[in-house]
Amino acid sequence: MKRVAIWAFYAVGALAIGYLALYAYAVFTGQDLQPGKPIHIFRRPDAPEYS
């Protein structure tokens, strides 16, 4: 039982490190947000303009 707990601890640690690595990748490769610049994450290219 102790061996299973150790492997579970290692698995949770590996998942946490993987999540932090993905977060760091997203932060360092993401686009810089500029004030007034629209965010086009969920916008369809053929959506109508309302402004």
N, C-alpha and C positions, 0 to 999 in steps of 0.2 A: 504494500500500500504506500509506503514511503517513496518507493521508486516511481510510482504513478504520479504522486504529488510533485515530485521533482520535475518530471517530464511535462506536467501541466504548467508548472511555473515557467519552464523554459519556453513552452509554446506561447504563453501569454506575453512573455518578454519579447519573443521574436515578432509577434503580431504588433506590439507597441513600437518596436524599432522600425518595422516595415511601414507602419502608418506615419511615423515621423519622417521617414525618408520620402514617402510620397508627398507629404505636406511641404517639406523643404524643396522638392522638385517643383511643385506647383507654385510656390512663392518665388523661386528664383527664375522660373521660365515664364511666369505670367506677364500679362501686359500691364503697364502702369496706368492707373486711373487718373484722368485729367478732369479738373472741375468743368462741368458743362458738357463733357463728352458723353454721349448716350452709351449705355451698356447694351450690347447686342447678343447677350447670351441666349435668351429664349425667343428672340424676335425672328419671325419668318421673313425671308427676303421679299415676299410678295404681299406683305401686310400693308394696309392703307396708312397714309400719313394723316395724322389728326392735328398737327400744329401748323 
